């Protein structure tokens, strides 16, 4: 069994995170692909493909409800909260699992994230309710790290304004070249050196950068030596040294709003920032204001607060940005990996077996260390 000793949930029931006998109601919340759903057989992460596990689940007698409608009291998700056993959602189209929703979910046992990052869930409420929260750790770390390298280069080379010139029929080399640089010799610091941060440092090594990292833990000595990255225990001491700052820390109570007006002011004027972690780590207006003033010379990322980003979100209109929807971790290759990971964990859940230890975010009332 997954939980020993078993926990008591918010309805006083004795709970385990393994399935009790019988049919389970599983709800998946994914983005709609519409006309794009049929363009690639491995486009598994959309609502139409439903992670590619519908036939498998239904062949075992389980009910599988999939929707993209997740907001408001009358949404499709709300109709199924009271009797679902498992909720699967993604960071790319997150179903925000609040304490209120957890109270409504009388049969809920398991919350699965198809991908990495479970901050769309009220983890403390989930722990108090005796729920298990898990994600497919490692499923899209390569995808995100590669995307970060791309975004660094886009900003350093001032690529986006050059592309926009061509689309508009213009040709003005000086308008781009006056703020385009080489990456070689620049100081790049990552705030967070977990799986993605480490991969980023390894991929930046050949560019000849000065590499710094801040984390609660030092990297393994051999990896630190191989990358040449220097550990910076004090975040505020590291930031002024950096030409480029990459955010790779999870969203927690400690990191929410970490980059506020005061901390941004401590950074080097003209700093470039890449954030594929979570939008709420940044103070939204402080970032927009710093881009307008030029203190931040360029900002790129694919995470917003909230998601999907409303049309009036200030990051859509600030200067010198290279923002996209939340796409870095949902490449086709990543979808194949996180779909397989969800299926593997569901199979364990049905059979009463443990997940891989690194996949747990909440287990037996305890949060994973990165969320403490």
C-alpha positions as CSV (number, residue, x, y, z in Angstrom):
1,X,0.0,0.0,0.0
2,X,1.1,3.6,-0.6
3,X,0.3,5.0,2.8
4,X,1.4,3.4,6.0
5,X,0.0,4.3,8.4
6,X,-3.1,5.5,6.7
7,X,-4.2,9.1,7.1
8,X,-7.6,10.4,7.9
9,X,-9.1,12.8,5.4
10,X,-11.1,15.9,5.8
11,X,-14.3,13.9,6.0
12,X,-12.9,11.6,8.8
13,X,-12.6,8.7,6.4
14,X,-9.7,6.4,6.5
15,X,-7.8,7.1,3.3
16,X,-5.1,5.4,1.3
17,X,-3.7,6.6,-2.0
18,X,-4.1,3.2,-3.6
19,X,-7.4,2.4,-5.2
20,X,-10.1,0.6,-3.4
21,X,-11.8,-2.1,-5.4
22,X,-14.2,-1.2,-8.2
23,X,-14.5,1.4,-10.9
24,X,-12.8,4.7,-10.4
25,X,-13.8,8.1,-11.7
26,X,-10.8,9.9,-13.2
27,X,-11.0,13.4,-14.4
28,X,-8.4,15.0,-16.8
29,X,-8.1,18.7,-17.5
30,X,-6.1,19.5,-20.6
31,X,-6.0,22.3,-23.2
32,X,-8.0,21.9,-26.4
33,X,-6.0,21.4,-29.6
34,X,-8.9,21.8,-32.0
35,X,-7.7,21.5,-35.6
36,X,-4.1,20.7,-34.4
37,X,-5.1,17.5,-32.6
38,X,-5.0,15.4,-35.7
39,X,-1.7,16.8,-37.0
40,X,0.6,14.6,-34.9
41,X,-0.2,11.1,-33.5
42,X,1.9,11.8,-30.5
43,X,0.1,15.0,-29.6
44,X,-1.0,13.3,-26.4
45,X,-1.3,16.2,-24.0
46,X,-4.4,17.8,-25.4
47,X,-8.0,17.2,-24.4
48,X,-8.7,15.4,-27.6
49,X,-5.9,12.8,-27.1
50,X,-6.4,12.7,-23.3
51,X,-2.8,11.5,-22.7
52,X,-3.6,8.4,-24.9
53,X,-4.9,6.4,-21.9
54,X,-8.6,6.4,-22.5
55,X,-8.9,3.0,-24.1
56,X,-6.6,1.5,-21.4
57,X,-8.6,3.0,-18.5
58,X,-12.0,2.2,-19.9
59,X,-11.0,-1.4,-20.7
60,X,-10.4,-1.8,-17.0
61,X,-13.9,-0.5,-16.2
62,X,-12.9,3.0,-15.1
63,X,-14.7,6.2,-16.0
64,X,-12.5,8.8,-17.7
65,X,-13.9,12.4,-18.0
66,X,-11.8,14.9,-19.9
67,X,-12.4,18.6,-20.2
68,X,-10.7,21.9,-20.8
69,X,-13.4,23.8,-18.8
70,X,-11.9,24.5,-15.4
71,X,-12.9,27.9,-14.2
72,X,-15.9,29.2,-12.3
73,X,-18.7,27.5,-10.3
74,X,-20.5,26.2,-13.4
75,X,-17.5,24.8,-15.3
76,X,-17.4,21.2,-16.3
77,X,-14.7,20.3,-13.7
78,X,-17.0,21.5,-10.9
79,X,-19.7,19.1,-12.0
80,X,-17.4,16.1,-11.3
81,X,-15.5,17.3,-8.2
82,X,-17.8,15.7,-5.6
83,X,-17.4,12.1,-6.8
84,X,-14.1,11.9,-8.7
85,X,-11.3,9.7,-7.3
86,X,-8.4,11.0,-9.3
87,X,-7.7,14.4,-10.9
88,X,-5.1,14.8,-13.6
89,X,-4.1,18.2,-14.7
90,X,-1.1,20.0,-16.3
91,X,1.0,23.1,-15.6
92,X,0.2,24.3,-19.2
93,X,-3.6,24.6,-18.6
94,X,-3.8,24.3,-14.8
95,X,-6.9,23.4,-12.9
96,X,-6.4,25.4,-9.7
97,X,-7.2,23.0,-6.9
98,X,-8.0,25.2,-4.0
99,X,-8.8,24.3,-0.4
100,X,-12.5,24.9,-1.2
101,X,-12.4,22.5,-4.1
102,X,-10.6,19.9,-1.9
103,X,-13.4,20.2,0.6
104,X,-15.9,19.5,-2.1
105,X,-14.1,16.4,-3.4
106,X,-15.4,13.8,-1.0
107,X,-14.0,10.8,-2.9
108,X,-10.7,12.3,-4.0
109,X,-7.6,10.3,-3.3
110,X,-5.0,11.2,-5.9
111,X,-3.9,14.4,-7.7
112,X,-1.6,13.8,-10.6
113,X,0.4,16.5,-12.6
114,X,1.1,15.5,-16.1
115,X,4.4,17.3,-16.2
116,X,6.5,19.1,-13.5
117,X,5.2,21.7,-11.0
118,X,2.2,21.2,-8.7
119,X,1.9,24.7,-7.4
120,X,-1.6,25.0,-9.0
121,X,-2.7,22.7,-6.0
122,X,-3.1,24.0,-2.5
123,X,-0.5,21.5,-1.2
124,X,-1.0,22.1,2.5
125,X,-4.8,21.6,2.1
126,X,-4.1,18.4,0.1
127,X,-1.8,17.2,2.8
128,X,-4.3,18.0,5.6
129,X,-7.0,16.1,3.7
130,X,-4.9,13.0,3.4
131,X,-4.5,13.2,-0.4
132,X,-1.5,12.1,-2.5
133,X,0.0,14.6,-4.9
134,X,2.5,13.4,-7.5
135,X,4.0,14.5,-10.8
136,X,6.1,13.0,-13.6
137,X,9.5,14.2,-12.3
138,X,12.0,14.5,-15.1
139,X,9.5,14.2,-17.9
140,X,10.2,17.6,-19.5
141,X,13.5,18.8,-17.9
142,X,15.3,18.5,-21.3
143,X,12.5,20.4,-23.0
144,X,12.6,23.3,-20.6
145,X,16.4,23.6,-20.4
146,X,16.7,23.7,-24.2
147,X,14.0,26.3,-24.3
148,X,15.9,28.4,-21.7
149,X,19.1,28.4,-23.9
150,X,17.0,29.5,-26.8
151,X,15.5,32.4,-24.8
152,X,18.9,33.5,-23.5
153,X,20.2,33.7,-27.1
154,X,17.0,35.5,-28.3
155,X,17.5,38.2,-25.7
156,X,21.3,38.5,-25.9
157,X,21.2,38.8,-29.7
158,X,18.1,41.1,-29.7
159,X,16.5,38.7,-32.1
160,X,12.8,39.5,-31.7
161,X,12.9,43.2,-32.9
162,X,14.9,41.9,-36.0
163,X,12.2,39.4,-36.7
164,X,9.5,42.0,-36.3
165,X,11.3,44.3,-38.8
166,X,11.1,41.6,-41.5
167,X,7.5,40.9,-40.8
168,X,6.7,44.6,-41.1
169,X,8.7,44.9,-44.4
170,X,11.4,47.1,-42.7
171,X,15.2,46.9,-42.8
172,X,17.2,48.7,-40.1
173,X,20.4,46.9,-39.0
174,X,21.4,49.7,-36.6
175,X,18.0,49.4,-34.8
176,X,19.0,45.8,-33.8
177,X,22.8,45.9,-33.6
178,X,23.0,48.7,-31.0
179,X,21.9,46.2,-28.3
180,X,23.0,42.9,-29.6
181,X,25.9,41.0,-27.9
182,X,27.8,37.7,-27.8
183,X,26.9,35.3,-25.0
184,X,30.6,34.3,-24.6
185,X,32.1,36.0,-21.5
186,X,28.8,37.0,-20.0
187,X,27.8,36.0,-16.5
188,X,24.8,33.9,-16.3
189,X,23.2,33.0,-12.9
190,X,20.5,30.4,-12.3
191,X,18.2,30.9,-9.3
192,X,17.6,27.2,-8.6
193,X,19.8,24.3,-9.6
194,X,17.6,21.3,-9.6
195,X,17.2,19.0,-12.6
196,X,16.5,21.8,-15.0
197,X,19.0,24.2,-13.6
198,X,21.7,21.6,-13.8
199,X,20.9,20.8,-17.4
200,X,21.0,24.5,-18.3
201,X,24.4,24.9,-16.7
202,X,25.7,21.9,-18.7
203,X,24.3,23.3,-21.9
204,X,25.8,26.7,-21.3
205,X,29.3,25.4,-20.6
206,X,30.4,25.3,-24.3
207,X,29.4,29.0,-24.7
208,X,32.2,30.2,-22.5
209,X,30.0,32.0,-20.0
210,X,30.8,32.7,-16.3
211,X,28.2,30.4,-14.6
212,X,26.8,31.0,-11.1
213,X,24.0,29.2,-9.3
214,X,22.0,29.8,-6.1
215,X,20.1,27.0,-4.5
216,X,19.4,25.6,-1.0
217,X,21.8,22.8,-1.8
218,X,25.2,22.7,-3.5
219,X,25.5,20.6,-6.6
220,X,27.5,17.4,-6.6
221,X,31.3,18.3,-6.7
222,X,31.9,16.5,-10.0
223,X,29.1,18.3,-11.8
224,X,30.2,21.6,-10.3
225,X,33.7,21.0,-11.6
226,X,32.5,19.8,-15.0
227,X,30.3,22.9,-15.5
228,X,32.7,25.4,-13.8
229,X,29.6,26.8,-12.1
230,X,30.2,28.7,-8.8
231,X,27.8,28.3,-5.9
232,X,26.3,31.5,-4.5
233,X,24.7,31.0,-1.1
234,X,23.4,34.6,-1.0
235,X,20.9,35.4,-3.7
236,X,21.2,39.2,-3.3
237,X,25.0,38.9,-3.6
238,X,24.7,36.9,-6.8
239,X,22.2,39.0,-8.7
240,X,24.3,42.1,-9.2
241,X,27.0,40.0,-10.8
242,X,24.7,38.6,-13.5
243,X,24.2,39.8,-17.1
244,X,21.6,37.1,-17.4
245,X,19.4,35.7,-14.7
246,X,17.4,32.5,-15.2
247,X,14.7,31.5,-12.8
248,X,14.6,27.8,-12.1
249,X,13.1,27.6,-8.6
250,X,9.7,26.1,-7.8
251,X,6.8,28.4,-6.7
252,X,6.5,28.0,-2.9
253,X,5.4,30.3,-0.1
254,X,9.0,31.4,0.1
255,X,9.5,32.2,-3.6
256,X,6.1,33.8,-4.3
257,X,6.9,37.4,-5.3
258,X,10.6,36.8,-4.8
259,X,11.5,39.2,-7.5
260,X,9.8,42.4,-6.3
261,X,10.6,46.0,-7.0
262,X,13.4,46.1,-4.4
263,X,15.1,42.9,-5.5
264,X,14.9,43.9,-9.2
265,X,16.5,47.2,-8.3
266,X,19.5,45.3,-6.9
267,X,20.2,43.7,-10.2
268,X,22.5,45.1,-12.8
269,X,21.0,47.8,-15.0
270,X,20.4,46.2,-18.4
271,X,20.0,42.7,-17.0
272,X,18.3,40.0,-19.1
273,X,15.8,37.7,-17.3
274,X,14.5,34.3,-18.4
275,X,11.7,32.7,-16.4
276,X,10.2,29.4,-17.4
277,X,9.6,28.5,-13.7
278,X,6.4,30.2,-12.6
279,X,5.0,33.7,-13.2
280,X,4.0,34.3,-9.6
281,X,7.7,34.2,-8.6
282,X,7.9,37.7,-10.1
283,X,6.0,40.8,-9.1
284,X,4.1,41.3,-12.3
285,X,4.0,45.1,-12.3
286,X,7.5,45.5,-11.0
287,X,8.8,43.5,-14.0
288,X,6.7,45.6,-16.5
289,X,7.9,48.8,-14.9
290,X,11.5,47.8,-15.0
291,X,11.2,46.8,-18.7
292,X,9.8,50.2,-19.4
293,X,12.6,52.0,-17.5
294,X,15.2,49.9,-19.1
295,X,16.5,48.5,-15.9
296,X,15.5,45.1,-17.3
297,X,16.8,45.2,-20.9
298,X,14.9,42.0,-21.9
299,X,12.5,39.6,-20.3
300,X,11.5,36.2,-21.8
301,X,9.5,33.3,-20.5
302,X,6.4,31.2,-20.9
303,X,4.9,31.3,-17.5
304,X,2.3,33.8,-16.4
305,X,0.1,34.6,-13.3
306,X,-2.6,33.6,-13.8
307,X,-2.7,31.1,-16.7
308,X,-4.1,31.5,-19.3
309,X,-2.9,35.1,-19.2
310,X,-5.8,37.6,-19.6
311,X,-5.7,39.9,-22.6
312,X,-4.8,42.9,-20.4
313,X,-1.8,41.3,-18.7
314,X,0.9,43.9,-18.7
315,X,3.6,41.5,-19.8
316,X,1.9,41.3,-23.2
317,X,2.6,45.0,-23.9
318,X,5.9,45.8,-22.1
319,X,8.9,46.6,-24.3
320,X,11.8,44.2,-25.1
321,X,10.0,41.0,-24.2
322,X,10.0,37.6,-25.8
323,X,7.0,36.0,-24.1
324,X,5.0,33.0,-25.2
325,X,2.2,30.8,-23.9
326,X,3.3,28.1,-21.5
327,X,4.9,25.8,-24.1
328,X,8.5,25.0,-23.0
329,X,7.6,21.8,-21.2
330,X,5.0,20.5,-23.6
331,X,7.0,19.5,-26.6
332,X,5.8,16.3,-28.3
333,X,8.8,14.5,-26.8
334,X,7.8,15.7,-23.4
335,X,4.2,14.7,-23.9
336,X,5.2,11.2,-24.7
337,X,7.2,11.0,-21.5
338,X,4.7,12.6,-19.2
339,X,1.8,10.6,-20.7
340,X,3.7,7.4,-20.0
341,X,4.5,8.5,-16.5
342,X,0.9,9.2,-15.7
343,X,-0.1,5.8,-17.0
344,X,2.6,4.1,-14.9
345,X,1.5,5.9,-11.7
346,X,-2.2,5.1,-12.3
347,X,-1.3,1.5,-12.8
348,X,0.6,1.6,-9.5
349,X,-2.4,3.3,-7.9
350,X,-4.8,0.6,-9.0
351,X,-2.5,-2.1,-7.8
352,X,-1.6,-0.5,-4.5
353,X,2.1,-0.1,-5.3
354,X,4.4,2.8,-4.5
355,X,5.3,5.4,-7.1
356,X,8.9,6.3,-7.7
357,X,10.0,8.3,-4.6
358,X,11.0,11.4,-6.6
359,X,7.5,11.7,-8.1
360,X,5.8,12.4,-4.7
361,X,4.9,16.0,-3.9
362,X,2.6,15.2,-1.0
363,X,2.7,11.8,0.7
364,X,1.3,10.8,4.1
365,X,0.7,14.4,4.9
366,X,4.2,15.5,4.2
367,X,5.3,18.0,1.5
368,X,8.3,17.3,-0.7
369,X,11.4,19.3,0.5
370,X,11.3,21.8,-2.4
371,X,7.9,23.0,-1.3
372,X,8.7,23.5,2.4
